[in-house]
Amino acid sequence: MRIDGKGLIDRTKPISFRFDGQRYDGFAGDTLASALLANDIRLMGRSFKYHRPRGVLTAGSEEPNALVTTGLGPAQEPNVRATTLELYEGLMARSQNRWPSLGFDLMAVNDLAAPFLGAGFYYKTFMWPKAFWEKIYEPVIRNAAGLGALSGEANSDKYEKAFAHCDLLVIGAGPAGLWAAIEGARAGLDVILCDEDTQPGGRLNAETETVGGMAGAEWAASVVAELRAMGNVRIMTRTAVIGAYDGGTYGAIERLAPDVAQRPGAARECFWRITAGQAVLAAGAIERPVAFRNNDRPGIMTAGAVRSYLNRWNVAAGRNIAVYGNTDEAHRTVRDLQAAGLHVSALIDARPHATCDLDVPFFAGAEVSNAEGRQALEAVEIRTAKGVEKIRAECLAMSGGWNPNVHLTCHMGGRPVWDRDIAAFVPQPGAVPGLHVAGAARGVFDTAGCLADGRRAARAAIEALGRKAAEVDLPEAETARYDIWPVWAVPGKGRAWLDFQNDVTVKDVRQAAVENFRSVEHMKRYTTQGMATDQGKNSNVAALAVLADATGRGIPETGTTTFRPPFVPVSIAALGAGAQGKGFAPQRFTTSHETSVSRGAPMIEAGLWYRPSYFPQAGETHWRQSCDREVQMVRRAVGVSDVSTLGKIDIQGPDAGAFLDMVYTGMFSTLKGGRVRYGLMLREDGYVMDDGTTARMGAHHYVMTTTTAAAGQVMRHLDFVHQCLCPQMDVRFISVTEQWAQFAVAGPKARDLLTELLGADQVDLPFMGCGAVRIGEIDARLFRISFSGEAGYEIAVPARYGAALFERLCEMAEARDGGPYGMEALNVLRIEKGFITHAEIHGRVTARDIGMGGMVSAKKDCVGKPMAARPGLSEDLREELVGLRPLGEIKELPAGAHLFDEGAEAVAENDQGYVTSSCYSPSCESVLALGFLKNGRARHGERVRLVDHLRGVDTICEVQDPVQFDADGGRMRD
């Protein structure tokens, strides 16, 4: 119910919404959870395994129970936390993990079977009969598993990604974070302040204390107003920082306000990559529950959440409230409830030494041992030194202490440190370089201490950045000693819940220890503790304490599980923003694209590029007719092909030659100017990564060409080699793939064509030569290289001239009985010559396997050379590149087929190799193929069996040299 005179919601703006089809009313500023509580709805969900009734437990992103599904159809989004879901007009939310309804869930029968479904039951049951697993057990379990569900329809919602840079990143806008931001801003730093809440202020928005003579929420609002007025501060609300990474980089997810997200074309979320010189983590702390029998009943909440709903959203969590805790938080909660005119039926303080000055039934040194009710709390049992007493209550506010939010400090391998004084883990200093922890995240739980700690952290960051902090007096605020009596689980019969979402109990953790799952990581996986969407934020520390007790160890010795990003759930659509539809597979077009399409060429994908498959002419009804004609055209006259998609990397610097020596197997520092050399590149593990040519354009200037498929990979590899292996080298490189349009001109009449275009003096290049040329007034580059086996050239011009040059080259070729040729013909030409592509260098072959072991220079080192020399990569029985021709009646040699000894059974144990590429060669008047065969180079002339079970092909073929046309290469050297 609502409490008049309190809260930060706007009661002048009513909002209607639906939950499970029923219409309710709330106000602007409400969350779905606060609005449901205001409408006396306490049952909001069902648990994962036992389908037990669950109500809201918290008021933040750590919520494990109140998960709902929003939207319909493609916009359906499951597992949305009701505690962070802003109320907006027309909101439609549905409870989940129930059937047929939330109030009557037939799957709750699982709760009756609980004795058979304890920790690790899935490892011990469903073992017999064996055939039942795939046919019965697994389908039933998979159908019952999960919480919410996606619609299965394509999501058309828009998501964005963005980048930001700042001097100081402040994570969390509570008192420590706000003061850190003020200190940084007044020191002249560029500041970004991120907070996952809609309203900065943190716990100040949920408490009744004063800061600087003002109500806490008002003081926070005044600081925010000052920050917003500064030109060097960006405040990002609804933005959770979810991960800490190398180099001062942080990931963050921003939720747009509902009214903004619903606008046409607006994004729902934005994933940020923020690079900060220094950062302050002021992410606060999470209140932990206490485990006791039936502590999961709807109406049992953390004490801090009860105060939040009361003071921020003016909602009473119940009319008759009991309070249970082991710190002064319990007394603070009673004080706030009574001030709002609510009845508190009991204050149960676990501390034997506690005293109370409030007008309330008080039980010191007592504990709550049981809760009664099914779909709502009705009463609690209190165990005191005198016995057990039952107290009527429809809400229990419980507090087991606070856990600092150490997660981000552990994302780079750091481990938190146990602090006995606060019975919690605190961050390890320096765990993340440049990250300073302040406030409750460091175990400082009073407001005055948080403000001072925020100043300390900010000034450390300011000093690290070489700036000077301004002298600013701290405002007066509440100070108090944190007095805690650790309570993790109340002894007794029945199930006491630790992980509310995954239904993990104290008994489950103890059973894991009995079965020798003593490691915290093993216990986690055996029980699924902390593996739900809340990642155990409410339960992990209590579970560790129970495990420590069960194994006779202390909590520090037991340790923690590994903290991994993200801190809060992040939609995959936000992580992959921009990668929907064509954003997932961008269409990249060459400068010749329009001309190719106008000539009727079917366009096929080559990496991310679109290239012509073939160029059909009148009377040709099959692609093979066009392909055969184009191959013969290149062999007899001249052909033109757009090869702009090949990666092109411009490399310059005094150490460019030495750098290329490191990345290539061969020597490039000795390459003469105006010459081109073929190169092979290895991965660090010794396998071939890519091949291509590199031309020396000047004394310190090289142009590298890569395959289309590996252009991006090679660029990343060069960056790695320079930054990690050769940082001392004076060399720079940049991708220029899209800056140059490049065309292959190949065939016996290629020289004649280019002589007409450029003039004889510019075409007079030796084989594997290169140089700058001019086409009229246009600067260009000419390379005498060939991927067809014919006399060939490649001519490159700035991309803006590509379309015109391609049309001109095609016209000139057609005047010489030639023309353009596509990918199909290009593939045939290279198979005839035994030239490799990534069909052959697919990541599992070495230089020796492809017959290029001699290209690994003995005079120098290179990336991958030591690993390539391993015995397993140089033995004679490895599969080696060979050529193949059919001998049997079946003339097919499909790629993907496997090779066997003639007469051997076609089973895996007898496998001798496989086919990588195949084609029909009009030049050889035969089907040809390339493939890998064990000890293949020593088996030329042998007969082997080729089998393709998928296509039903079984034939005999002859092993040959990979080069099956113009073996001495004379044609391309003419």
N, C-alpha and C positions, 0 to 999 in steps of 0.2 A: 504494500500500500504506500501511497505518497505521504510525505511529511511536509506540512506547510512551513514556509520560512527558511528552508534550507536548500542547498544545491546550486549547481551552476548551469542547469538546463534553462532553456527559454520557454516558459510556459505560455507565452503569447503565440507560439507557433506549434499548434497541434499537428500530429502526423498519424495517419492511419496505416496499419500494416497487417499482414496475415501470417499466422503461424499454424501449420497443419490445417490450413483452410479456414480457420476461425479468424474473424476480424477483431483487432485490438487497436487501442489508441496509445500514443506516446507523445513525446515532445522533441523538438530540435535539441540536440545535445545528448539524447539518450543513446545507449547501445541497445541491441536487441535483448541482451540479458537484463539490463536495468528495466526496460519496458515490460518484459514478461514478469519480472518480480513485482513491478508496480501493479500489474493485473492479477496478482496472486497466483501466477503460474510458477510452480516450483519444479515440476517434472519436465526436464528438457531433453533427455537423451537416454540411451541404453548403453551398457558397457559392451566391450568387444566380444568377450568369450562367453560370459554367463548371461548376458542381456539383463543385467540387474538395473533397476530404475536409478537414474542419476539426475541430480540437479546441479546448478552452477556451484563451483567450488571457489573460484577466484574472481578477480575483476580485471585481469590482464591477459597478455598473450600466452601465459603459461597454462591457460585453462585446459583441463583434460576431459571434462565431461560434457559441457554444453556445446556440442558440435552440431551444426545444421547444414543443410543443403539449400542454396539459394538459386534463383533463376530457373528457367525452363529451356528445354531443347538444347541448342548449341551453347547457350549461355549458362547452362547448369554448372554450378561449382559446389563440390562437396567439401565436408570437413572445415567449414568456416566457423571460427570461434565466435560464439554469440557475444562474448565479452568485449570483442574488438570490432564487431560489425556495427557500423553507424546506422542509426535508424533513418530511413528516408521514405518519402511518400511512395506508396505502392510496393514496398518491399514484400516479397513472398518468400517465406522461409519454411522449411520442412524438417522435422526431426528425422533421424536416420538410424539405421541398424535395428529396425523393428518391423514386425509384420504380424497382423495387418495394421496395427495402430500403435501409437506410443503407449497409450494406457493399457492396451491388451496385446501383449507381444507373445505370440506362441513360442518363439524361440527362447523365451525365458525358461522353458523346460530344461535347458542346459544347466540352470542353477541347481536343479534337483539331482543332476548327474555329476555335480561338482566333485564328489569323492573319486570319480573315475577320470577326471579331467585336470588333475593337478599339474604341477610343474613337470615339463618334459614328457607328458603323457604321449605325445605324438612320436617320441623316440621308442616307446615301449609297446604301443598298441598298433593295430592295423597291420600287423606283420603276417597274418595268416588268414585265409589262404592267399598265396602269393598273387594269383591272378586277380584278386579282388581290388588290389591297390589302384590300378589304372581304370578299372571298369566301374568301381563302386566308391571306394574310400576317397580317392583323390577328387573326383567330380563333386561329391557331397561336401567335402571340406572346403573346396574352392568356392562353391556356391554360397556357403555359410560365412566365409571369411570376409574380412574387410569392414569398413565403416560406411562412408558415403560412396556414391558411384557416379561416374561420368555418364553423360547421355549417349556417348558413342558417335555423336554427330560432330562434324567439323566446326571448330570454334572460329567465328569471324571477328571476335573482339580484337581490338588493337592493343598492342603492348609496345613499350618503347625501351630503349637503352640510352644511357647518357653518361658523360664523363665530366668530372669536376676536379678542380685543383685548388688547394688552399694551403695557407701556412699552418693553420691550426684547425683540426677537426675535433669537435666536442661531441661525444656520444652520450646522449641522455640529457634531458632538460629539467632535472630536479634541482634542488638548491645547490648542490656541488657543481653540476653542469652549467647552470645559469651563471654562477659566479666565475667559473673558469672562462666562460665566453666573454663576460664583461672585462675580466682582466686582459684577455687576449686582444679584444677589440680596442680597448683604451691604450694598449701598447702599440697600436697601428698594424696589427696582423690581419691578414685576410682570414676570416673565421667562417666555418660552416658548423652550425649547430643542428644536430639530427636528434629527433625523438620519435618513437613509434606511436606515441599518443596523438590525438587530435589537438590537444591543448597543452602547451608547455607548463611545467610546474611540478611534475612528478607527484610524490606523496603530499606535497603542499596542497594540492587540489582536493585531497581526500581527508585532510586533518583539520582540526579546529585551532591549531596553535598560531601564534603571531610571529612575524618576522619584521624587524625594523618598525615596530609599533603598528603594523597593519596585519590584517588577516593574511595567512600564508598565501592563499590564492591571489589576493589583491597585490601582494608584494611581487609575486611571480609575474603577474600581468604587467606591472610597472617596469620590471626589468626587461621583459620581452618588448615592450613599447620602446624602451631606450635602444635596445639592440636593433629593432626594425628601422629606427631612424638613422642608423649608422650606414654609411655607404660601403663599409668593408665587412658586413655581416650578412650571411644568408641563413635564414631559419627554415629548416625542412621538417615540418611536422608530418605525421603519418609515414615516417621513414625510419625503418629499422635497419641498423647496421648489422649485417648477418655474418660477416667473416673478415678476418685480418690476414693479410697476405704479405709477400715479400715487398720490399721497397716502399714501405709506407702506403700501400694500397689497401683499400677497404671496399668490400662489397656492401651495397645497401639496396633495399627494396622499398619503393615509395608507392603507397596506395593513394590514388586520387580521391578527392572528396566525392561522395555519391552524386551530387548535383552536377559536378564537372564531368565525371566518368560517363554519365548518361547522355551527354551532348553528342550529336552525330559526329563521328570521326574522332572523338576524344579517346585517349588511351585509358585503360583501367589501371595499369600499373607501369612503373618505370624502374628498370634495374640500373643502378648507378655504380660506376667504378670511380671511387674518390681517391685521389692521391694527395697525401698530406705530409707536410714537412714534419709536424709533430701532432700527436693526438692525446686527448684526455678522455679516459673511459669513466663515465659517471652514470653507469647503467643501473645503479640501485641494487636492490636485493629482492629475493622472492621468499615469501613466508611459507614455511613448511607445515604440513598437517601433522597430526599425531595418529599413529595406528592403534586402533582399539576395535573391539568387536562391532561390526556393522557401522563402521565410521564412514560409509559411503552413502548413507541414506540422504535423499533430497531434503535440503534444509540445513545440512551440515556444511559450513563454509569456513574459510579462514577468517580470523578476526579482522585482519586488514581489509579484506573484501567487504565485510559487513560495514565497516566504517566508510569505505569508499562509496558504497551504494547509498548510505545515509547522508554523508556530507557533500558528495558531488552530484548525485542523481536524485537526492531527496526521496529515497525509497527505503522503507523498512523491510528487512529480510524476514520479519515475522512479528507477530504481536506479543509473543511470549518467548523471550530469548534467554538461553543459558550461555555462559561464557566460560571457556576452559583454556588455560594457558600455563606457560612456565616462565613468563617474563612479565614486565610491567605493561606489555601490550594488552593483556587481558583487562587490567584495571583501566587503561585508557579507553578501551572499547565500552566498558560498563559506564564510564563517565559520559561518553558521547551519547550512548543510548538513553540514559536517564535524562540528560539535558534535552533530548528530543521528545520526552514524555513517554518513552516506551518502557514496558515492564521487563525487568531482568529477574528471572526466577532464581538464578544462582550464579555465583562467581567461584569457580573451582580453580585453585592455584596449586600447581604441582610442587611448588617450593615449600618445604616444611617451615622455613623461617619467614615466610611472607606475612605481612600485616595488611589490613584494609581499613580505610577511613571512609568508605562509601556505605550508603544505606542499602545493603543488599545481603541476602544470605551468603555467607562466606565460608568456604571450605579450604583450609590451608593443608598442604601435604596430601591432598586427595587427587584422585584420578577418575576420569570417565572410563568405565569398563564396558559399557554396552549402549547401543542406541536401539530404540523400538520404533516400529512403523515399517511400512513397505514402500508405498509410493510417495510418502512424506514422513518426516520425522514427527513423532508424537511424544516421546519421552526419552530421557537419558538416565542411566544408572550410574551412581557415584559411589566409588569405593573409598571409604575413609578408614581410619584406625578403629572406628566403632562398628563398621560393617558396611553393608550396601544400602543405599538410599535411592529411591526413584524420584526424579524431578520432571514435571510436565514441561515440555518445550516444543515449539514448532520450528525453532532455529537454534543451532548450536554454533557459536563463534569460537573456533579453536585456533590456537597458535602454539607451534612447537619451536618457535625461534625463526631466525632469518638466515638465508643462504645468500651471500654476496654473489652477484652475477659475474662469475670469473670466466665465462665461456670464451670470450674474445681473446683473453690473455693466454689461452691454451691452444689456439689454432695454429701455432707454429712450433708445436712440440713441447711447450712448457707444461709443468704440472703444478697444480695449486698446493698450498702449504696449509696444514691443519693448525688452527688457532684454538687452543683449549679455552681461552678466556671467553670466546663467543660461541664455542662449540660449532665451528663451521670452517670451511676451507676459504682461504683468502688467496689473492693472486701472488704468484712468485715475482718479486721485483725484477724488471728487465726481461720478462719472458717474451715480450714483443718489442723489438727496438723502436724507440721513439714513442711508445705508448705509456702514458702516466695514468695510474688508476687513482680515483678519488671517491670520497664519500662512502655510501653504503656498499658500493662494489668493493671497497677495501676493508670493510668491516667496521666502518664508523657510522653509528646508527642514530646519533642525535643531530638535530638541525644545525646547531652552532658548530659542532664538529665537522659536519659536511661542508658548511660554508668555508671554514678555515682550510679544510683539506682540498677543496676546489681551488682556493687561492694558491696553496702550496704546489699543486700539480700544474696549474697554469703558469706559475712563475718558473717552474723547472723547464717547461716547454718554451717559454719566452727566452730564457737564458740559452737554451740549446740552439735557438734560432738566431742568437746574436743580438737580441733586442733587449730593451730595458723596460721593466714593468713600472706602471704608474702607481703612486701611493694612494690607495683607496681604503677607507675604513670599512670594516665589516659591519653589517647591521646586527643589532641584538637579536638573539634567537634562543629558543629553548635548548637547554643542555641537561643531560641526564646520564647516569651510569647505566650501562647495559648489564642487567643482572639476570642470568639464565641458569636454570636447573635442567640439564639435558634430559629430555624424555623422548624416546624414539618409538617404543611400542609398549602398550599396556599388557601385562601378562593376563592370560585367561583363555577360556575355551572359545571356540568359534573363530570365524575368519576375520582377521584384522588387515585392512587393505593398505598397501603401500602405493602401487602404481594403479591409479583409478581407471585409466583408460584400457590397460592391458590385463586388468583383473589379476594382478600379482599380489599375493598375501605374504605376511610374515612367515607363515608355515612354508610357503613355496621357497623362500630364500633359505630357511633352515634346512629344508629337504635337499636343496642343492648342495649345501655344505656336507650333509650326511653322505651324499653320493659322490663326494670328493671334488665337486666343482668349487674349489676354494678360491681360485683366482676370481677377482671381481669381473674380469672380462668373460670368463667361462660362466659364472653365475648369471651375468646379463643375458647371455645367449640361451642358457638352459631354461631360464624362467621368463624371458622376454621383458624383464625389468628395464624400463627406460627406453624401449624400442618403439614406442608409439609416437604419434605426431607431436606430443609435447616434449619428447626426448628426455623424459624423466626429470624435468625441472623441479617438480614438486616432491619427487620421491627418491631420487638417487641417493642423497646423503643419508636419509633414514634407512634405506636398503643396505648401504655400506655399513652402517652402524649395527644392523641386525646380523649381517654376515660376519663382522668383526667379533661380535659376541658369540656367534655360533662356532667360530673357529678358534676362539681363545686368543685373538690378536687385538691390538689397538686399532683405532680407525686410521691413524697415519700409516701403519704398517699394511693395512688392507688396501689403501690407495683408492684411486678413482678410475672410472672408465675414461676412455679417450673422448675429449670434446672435439667435435668436428662441425664445420659450418654446414648448413646455415643455422643461425641462432633461432630463427622462426621459419616456418614453412614458406617456401617460395615456389610459385607456380612455374612449371617448365616453360610456359609461354613467355613469362617475363625474362627468364634466363636466356631464352632463345629469341628475344624480341627482334623483329625484322626478318625472321627466318620462316615465315609462313608463306605458302604459295611460291611465287617466284623469288621471294626473299630467301627461301630455303635452298633453292637451286636457281640462282640468277641466270638470266639469259645474256650471254655475251656474244655480240655480233662483230664479225670482221668488217673492214671497210668495203669488202667485195660482196657483202651479204645481199644487198638489193640486186646487184647485177646477177648473182648466182640464182636468186629466186626468179628473176625475170627470164632467165634461160631455162626455167623448168626444173632446176636441180632440187631433189628432195634433200632437206637439211637434216643432219643427224647430230646428236650430241657428242662432243669430244671434250671430255672434262666438263667445264662450264661453258665452253664455246659451242657455237653451231657452225658446222662446216658442210659443204656440199658432198653428198654421197656419190653422185655421178651427174653427167650433163646429157640428158637424152636428146636424140635427134629424130627427125621424122622417120617413121617406119620402124623404129625400135620399140618393141613391146615388152621387153624384159630387161631387168637391170644388167644381166650378164652380157647382153648384146652391147650395151653402152660401155660397160667396163672393159670388155675385150677390145672394142674399138679404141678406147682411150689408151690402153696399154700399148697397142700396136702403133698408135699415133706417136707416142713418146719414143718408142724404139725406132721408128722410121723417119719421123719428121721433128716436131717440136710440141711440147705441151707446157701449159702454164698452170701453176697451183698456188693458192694462197697459203703461205706457211706462217702468217703473222701470229698464230696462236702459240707458236713455240716461245718458251720463256726467254727473255732477253735481259741480261743483267750487265750494267755498265760498271766496270771496276777500274778505279784509278788510285794512284799513289805510288810513292817510291818503293813500297814493299809489295806491290800488286803481284809481281812475278813470284816472289817467295810465298805469298799467301796462296796462289793457285797451286804451287808445288805441294802445299799442305792438304788442299782439298781434293786434288786429282791424283790418280795413281802414277801418272806420267810427269815428265819434267816440262814445265811451261816457262820457267824463267829464262830458258835458253832459246825460246821461240823468237825468230827474227821478226822485225817489223814488216807489216804487209803480208804476213803469213797466217794460216789457220791450222790448228791442230785438233785432232779428235781426242776427247778425253773421257775417262771413266771415273766415276765418283763412288766411293764406298761409304756405307754407314759405319758407325763405331764398332759394330759387331763383325765387320769384315764382309758383309754381303753387299752386293751392288745396289746402289741407290738410284743412280741415273747416269745417262751418257749424253754427250753432245759435243759441240765444237766451241772453241774459243779463239777469237781473232785478236792479234796484236795490232792495234790501230796507231800506237805511238809508243814512246819509250816507257811511259808509266800508265798506259791506257789500254785496257783490254775490253772486249765485248764477249760475254759468255752466252751461249745458246743452250737451253735445256729442252727436255721434252715438254709437250703440252701438259701432260698429266702431273709432272713433278715440279712445275715452275714454282709454286708456292712452297713446296717442301724444300727445294734447293735454297731458296731465299732464306728460309728459317735456318737451314743448316749453315749457310755462310755466316749469318748473324751469330749462331752458337760458336762456330769455330773462332770467329774474330773476338768475341767477348770473353770466351772461356779458355780457349786454347792458345790464341795468339794475340792477346790484348796489346802487346808491345808493338805490333806491326802498324806502320803508317799506311793505311789503306782505307778507302771508302768505296761503297758500292750501293747501287740503287736499281730497282727494277724499272726497265724502260719498255716492257712488253707492249704496252698500249700506246707508246709514243711513236713507234715505228711500224709501218705496214711493210711486210716482206713477202716477196713472191719468188717461187722457184720457176726457172725457165730451163727445161731439160729436153735433150734430144739432139740428134745429129745437126739440126739446123738452129740450135740455140745460139751459137756464136754469131751466125748470120743475122738473126733477129736483133740481138743486142748491138751488133755493129751499126745497124740502121738506126737504132734508138740512141746510142751513145757516141758512136764514132769508133773507128778501129783502134785508135790509140788508147781509149779508156777500157776496152775489152781485153786487151792483150795482157792477161794475167796467167801465171803458171797454175797448175793444179794445186789446190789448197792455198791459193793466194787471195788477197783482199786489198781493198783500197777505196779511198773517197773518189766519187765521180759526180758529175753534174748532168742532170737532164734539163737542158735549157738553162733556166736560171735557178733550178732547184738543186740543192745539195743532197746527195744520195750516197749509198754505200753499195759496193759490189763485192760478192764473195764467189769464188769458184769452188763450189762444193756440190756434192750430189748425193741424194738419197734414193736415186732411181737406178744407178748404175750406168747412166748415160752421161755424155758430156753435159755438165749442168752448171748453172749459176743461181745465186739468190741475190736479188736486188731489193734494197730497203730504202724507203723514203719516209719523211715525216707523215704521220697517219692522216693528216688532212688531205694529202695528195693520193692516198691509197686507192680510192674508188676510181679516179680518173686514170691512174696508171694501169690498174687491172683491165679496164675496158680497152685501153690502148694496146696492152700486151696481147689480149685475146684477139683483137683485130689483126695484129701483125702475125700472130701464130696461124690464124685461119688463112691468111694470104699465102702461107707456106704449107698448106695441107695439115695444119695442126689445130690446136684449140685448147680450151681449159680441160683439166681432168680433176676428178674428185677423189674422195677417200678410198673408194673401192679399188680404183686403178693404182693409187699410191701404195696400197697394201700389197697388191699383186707384184708391183715392181720391186718392192723391198724384200718380199719373200723369195722371189727369184734370185735375188742377190744375197740372201742370208742375213740381211740387216735386221737388227733387233729393235723391238719396241718394249713397252712395259708388259706386253703379253709374255715376253721372255724374261725380262728383268723385273719379276713380280715380287721381289723381296726375299726370295728363298734361294737365290743363286749367287755364286761367287764369280770373280773374274775368270778363274780357271774353268768353271762350268761352261761358260759361254765361249771358251777358246781364246780368252784374252789375258791369260795369266802372265804372258810376257810383257803386258803393258804396265805391270806393277814394278816400277823402277827399283833396282837394287841400290841405287846411288843416294836415295833420300828416304825420309820417312813421310808418311801421309796418314790421314785419318783412316782407320780400319785396317791398316797393313798388319800390325801385330796379331790381331784377331783372325785375319784371313789366313794366317800361317798355322793355325791350329790343326792338329792331325786330322780331325774329323772333317775339315773343310778342304783337305788336299789329298785325300785318298783316291785310289784309282777306281773304286767302285761307285763313286758319285755319279749322279746323272749328268750327262754332258750334252751340249747342243748338237743336234744332227739334222740333216734333211731327210725327207721321206718321199717315196713315190709308190703308188699302188701297183701291185702285181696281179692281184686276184681279179675276179669278175666284177666285184664291187669296187668302184673307183672313188668312193668317198673316203676322205681322211678328216673327219670333223674335229675341230678343236675341242679339247676336253676328253677325247678318247684316250684309253690307256694301252700300253704296249706290253706284250708278253713274248716269251720265247715261242717260236713256232712249235705247235703241238702241245704247249703247256695249257693247263686249265686256267681260265680267266677269273682268278680269285686274287684277293689282296696279297696273299702270301707269295704269289708268283709275279707280282707287279714289277716291271722293268723300267717304266717311264710313262710319259704322257705327251700329248700333242698340244702345242700352244697356239699355232696359227696355221691356217690352210687356205688354199685358193685354187682356182683353175688358171693355169698359165698358158695364154695363147702363144707365147714365145716358145715354150717347151712342148706345147700341145699335150699337156698332161696336168693332172691334179698334183700339186706340190704341198708339202707341209714342213713346218719346223716343229721340233719337239726336243725333249730331253730323254736320253736313254742311258742306262747304267753302262759306264765304260764305253760310251758311244763312239768316241773318235777312233777306237781300235776295232770297231765293228762295221766300218763302211763295207758295203757289199753284202752284208748278211740279210736274211729274211726274218722278219718279226711279225707277230700277230697283233693286229689292231682291233680293239673291241670297244664299242660304245654302247653300254647296256641301255642308256637312256633313249638313244635313237635307233637301237636295233641294228647297229652296223658291226659286222665281223668279217675282216678281210686280212689279206697278207700284203705287206709292203716291204720295200727294199730300203735299207739304211744307206744314206748318201752324205756327201759333204753338204753343209748348209748352203754353200754357194752353188747354185744349180744353173746359173746363166753367166756367161762371160767370166769364167773362173779367174783369169789373170787380171781382170779389171782394166783391160786396155781401152774399152769404149769410153769410160768416163775420164781417162787421161788424155784422150786425143784432143 
